Amino acid sequence: MTEHDGLDLRLAAVGAGIWAAALAGLLTSPPVALAIAVVGAVVFVAAMCGKAHWLGVLAAAALGVAGGGLTTSVQLLPRDTGPIPVLAADRAEVSVVGTVQDDPRPIRSAAAPSYLVPIGVSELRTSGRRLALGASVLVFGADRRWLGLLPGQRLRVSGRLGPPGSVAVTAATLTAAGPPTLIGAPPYVQTAAGGLRAGLRQACDPLPDPQGGLLPGLVVGDTSTLDPQVAEDFRLTGMTHLTAVSGSNCAIVSGVVLLLCRRLRARPTVAAVCAAVALAGFVVLARPSPSVLRAAVMGGLALVALASGRPRSALPALCATIGLLILLDAGQAASAGFVLSVLATAGLLVVAPGWRDALRSRRVPAGIAEGIAVPAAAQLACAPVIAGMSGTVGLVAVPANLLAVPAVAPATVLGVLAALVSPVAPPVAAVLAWCASWPALWLVTIADIGANIPGGVLPWPSGLSGALLLLVVLLVVLAAGRIAWIRRAAAAVIVVVILVVVPIRVVAPGWPPVGWQLVGCAVGQGDAIVLRVAALTAVVIDTGPEPVAVDGCLRRLDIQVIPVLLLSHLHADHVGGIEGAVRGRQVGVVLVGRYRLPGTGEQTLETAVSRHHLRVVTVQPGDQYQVGPVGLRVLGPSATIRGTRSDPNNNSLMVLADLAGTTVLLPGDAEREEEDAILSAGAAVRADVLKVPHHGSMYSDPRFIDTVAPAVAIVEVGLGNDYGHPSPGVLLHLRRIGAQVWRTDLDGDVAVVRQDGRLAGVARGTDPVARSP
């Protein structure tokens, strides 16, 4: 082992030690982090007494553990000590003065606009007390004025404290009671950056929605105008990194400046200074938040490595950077963005050069070889973590990113220029944005096609086990790829898949299954049921909590016409996705019940009705609708139910659907009171299929389930929800009466088909066989 190799290994050990100690501290407490630091210091001293080379590596790792544990314990003290944790446990109402630490982030899954804003608290008032503090809280705001805040802005806000997440440096969460009260002006640098970003948005306003919303995200990470469907397409194709400020943005900006300097024959020192200035300017434009600074550092490392032709020389710098960033901000250790940035940069430094050289040795032009090797290496390095986080493996991610490479640089450079000239020459900025929209359109097209390729995203075990499993698979594949006959066999298999399997999947896709009658859409913690009428046509019951999920389900079923859209009640988890259901589709009538719920659900409905000119009809018990083979009969509630645990739930429309002989009971979120009222009225609720009431909550009456006696039960429920849904007792009762039980949190979209005279549930991507009771 050379001295250089030893240096790399020792620095890697320091970085790994810092990272491991910080993560352990975040998961535990300051005393544990301090104890870890002490153990690391003791091991460091002991290892330094030896002379073996491996003891040097151990000493480096122990030094990292000591430093990481010590700084993490200090940073965690405000989280776990002082008055805020006590007040958060009591959910106290407080007023705080603080400073915005990062850009506000929209919560995409919320039915109404909601935002997350990290605040560094300097002063807190509660119950007449005034306290000076140095902790951080994460604010949940529902007013659009939160979105316009800039990092560094001081403000005052009142609200209710709550406990923080399990892995966080923040001391608490704060649900804001209203908009913030600004104190003074934000820093000049942030104001200037905000003006340039606003100028870019204005230049993109005349562009078509997909490109116009994508460009600000692609250039400076501003996703406030990004179409949710475009965002979902980018996620499915593994291109989400393009909608956030990443190392690639920083590398592109600096790389263009370096290229210009080379063309002008500037000295290396001058070129380096110009590239550094350009990178600093881009950081200002994208706002110097922790995530942007991290991206700048990682992108700068990758650029230096690739430009110098000595990628391995950047490994020590990468390891040192990892340690430094975590020492400065321990929260980075648990950040998915940080993990992916590190892995992507490591892939560029370690894997990409070898692949690039191998391609060039096979007479692939240098530019094309670089364009193939870089995104493929980054995607490979990140794939295990992405699989563990999402529970999926995207087969289209690598080819999609390869196809995206030619468009990213021109769109980014033109977008940056548009932002820079927008304050002084808005027409020129508009022209530059229009030019950038063409490569952006290419990216949107790639994402749209990739997201709709059958089998492009495969299910995979989630969590740590899933990540480790894919890591092992990739290592085995890479090792086997070094053997010539295995490479030839793999190439032959790939050719067969491309020429045979893919066309078959496109012509005869596996979803939806042949003869499907209804589908329970996996829309998270909410309901969305699709009743098939004919090709391209379906009745839809509820739309889930947000637009992207229900739109994706309807697109997979190729539903273009909705003669009837029935909303069981106006809670956000049943009406929040209405925009995704109706946008781009022909909608006949929207049916709602008599019980109207003031709040976000009704506002969402009214907005969609106004925007899409929908016709709304209020129904009552006894009303019937026939749409082709689908018949709907409203069973209840016959009178408004009041004084219950949840009146909106107990006033859900309960509907019996007849699908050419298959009966389906759709009770919304009905609980015991409505169920008992329906049974007492003598309504015929016997059905072949039951959409289990209220996401399978404990508030269902076993007598009601016994009376329905379904053969198939579908529980519409979100994975890891905070409500404890579905109730184990309800699931057990359903199985005891012989029902096949399907859950959208575990099974995804669930279809019901009739085979050989009996009903069967089919989870998306599985064979159409009935689940045993």
Phi, psi and omega in degrees: 000130180284164177298323180296319179296320179297321178298316179301315184293320180293317179294323176298321179294321178298311180299317180295322179295316178299314182297312182296318181293320180295317180295319178298320178294319179298326182280347185238255186201166179303317179300320178294318178299320179293320177297320177299319179297318180297314178300317178300319180295319180296315179296322180299312181298317181295317182293327180291343179282343180268171183242351180294148183298321183293335176291330175296319177294317178298319179297321179297315179296317180295323177297319176297318179298317180297313180294317180294318179294321182293310182293326179292319179298322179293316182291335182273349182304314178296335181287321189251355180234172179083188188281334188298314179302322179293315180295324179294321178297327179272358182052051184285151173274128186222166170235129183235151170245131183199188183234133178295128184261338182205172180297139171300141181243123176295145174266104188294331186278353182281144179289325176251158180304127178218150188219150175250128183225115176284130184235130170272113187276130175251339182210139180225137177235134177201137178051040177083355179266148176236122186237138173265128187226174175221032184263173177241144175230156176253116185269134171257112181243141181249007179257138183297342179292344174292328185294332184275002183289149178249145173305141183092351180285128174274146183204168173235138181213144176248150179174195184247129179284155175212166181293152179281178174291170184291328179238094183199151173271341180295145183279336184192170167255156180225115175274110187290140179276348182187196180287164178283154171257116186283144178239106181073194182251154176290167178303152184300318182300317180291324178296317179297316179297319179297321178295320179293320179294319177296323177296322177294318178299318180295321178294332181271348183304318182288349184283158174304150188308311185300310182289317182297325177281332183283321188304311178301324177291318180295322187274310186232012178077016180270100183259018184296334180249012182286130178298128181304326180291322176297318178299319179293320178298318178295323179295315183294331181263009178070027183248014183301329182300340179285343181262011177226156176291117183233178178301331181293321176302312182295320180294322179296312182299311180293323181296320178298319179295318178298319180297317178297319179296321178295319179296327178274003177060039176285153179294153181305322180295317179296317180298318180296319180295317179297318179295321179295319178296317179298319180295318178297319178296321179294322178299320177297315180300317182276001182076125183282063175276167180304320182293323180289318178298320177298315180297321180297317180295312181295316179296320177298319178298312181298319181296312180300317182296311183290323181289326182280343184076010180232068185299327183290337177292343180273351181298316176301319179295322178298314180297317179296322180294318178304310181297317182295316181298321180287324177298323180284328182215095184299333180300338178299331184299332180255012182272126178297323179298321179295314180301313182293323177297315180297314182295317180297317179295318178298321177298320178296324184279324188262315188266316187302317182300318179296317178294321179298313181294323179296320178293319180294326177294341177260023173069025172280131180307147187303314181297318180292319179300317178296317182295330178279315188291320187295303181293327180294318180293317179297318180294320179298316182295326183272344189304314181300319181292318179298318179297318179295326181283319189260343185071023180219159172237119182271109179286341182267356188297312183295307179298325179296317179290327175297315179292334182282337187308312184297337185267339187293311184297309180297321179296319181293312183295314179296322178295319177297317178297320178298319179295319184293323183269352185301324181291330186255336182215075181304320178299321177295319178299321179295321178295315179298319178296321177298318177297319180291338183293336181288311172296329176295322177298323177299317180295317178298320180295316178301313181297319181296314180294315182297322181291339183254008175287123179300131179076009181292333177237120183254145176293149182209149178302136181266176178080191182298321181297319179295319179296315180294321180298314180292325177300315178298316180299315181294320178297319179296317180296317180294320179294316180294331181294347177282349181264127189301313185291331177290320178299318180295318179295319179296320178298319179295319179297317180298319179298317179297317180298315182294319186274336187241301189293312182300312177301323179295318180295325180288317182288319182231072182296154183280352181223134358283160180293152180299133177080019180295144180252323176210159178224130169267114186281139173279098184240022184083211183279080181180178183246143168199111182243135181244123179253118186288130175258310180195183176302131178073358189232138179202154168271137182242131178248109180069161188228014177072182187276341183210157192292323190297316186295313182290324177297319178298318179297315181293326178292322178296330178270357180059045178269121181243344182231130178237093181297324180225128171243112183254130177252115185297321173197174192257030168291150186299330182283359176244340184236350185298333182266014187301325180299318179291331180285321188265337184297124178078008180236155177273120184244130181278295184214148176251121181259132178226163179272177182285334182279114180256135184252107177298138180138199189295324181297314180293323177297319179297317178298312182298322179296316180294321179298316180292318185289322186250007176055050181278150177260122183251132179234131176271127183251166178217166182307138181098341178295141181229146177225139178237121179234097184059232181280357184261121175248137179239134176228123181279120182268327184182181008278145182287336177216155181295130182262128182230159175079020180261179177301324177212096180299319179301318178296317184282000172246020175297143171295129175254121189234137173254122180253142176243115182252076179053046177107342176262119182265141183227126177261127183239094187264008182061228179252030181305141177244192188307316186298313180289321178301315179296321179296320179295317180294319181296329180282355178077021180293144179277100184255001178303131184209154177284326183233135178240123165279107190301130185300143170049048173059026179078027182291168181286355187269019174267147179272124178305328179297324180295314179297319179298321182291321177293318177049058184285152170276328179230133178237129180246123178257113177272108189207151181264142181295132176064030181292160184275001186262355184076018178276144353276159180289129177302327180294320178294317179298317180296319180296318178299318181290327180296328180271006173094014181277143167283125184251124179239140182235128182289338178289330181258328187257350185074206176303137181236124177255153173244126179233160176250122182232126178050040176082001179232155181274145178220144173267145180227118176277147183304123177094358179252167178289146183283074176238148183289141173280139179292142179300000000 
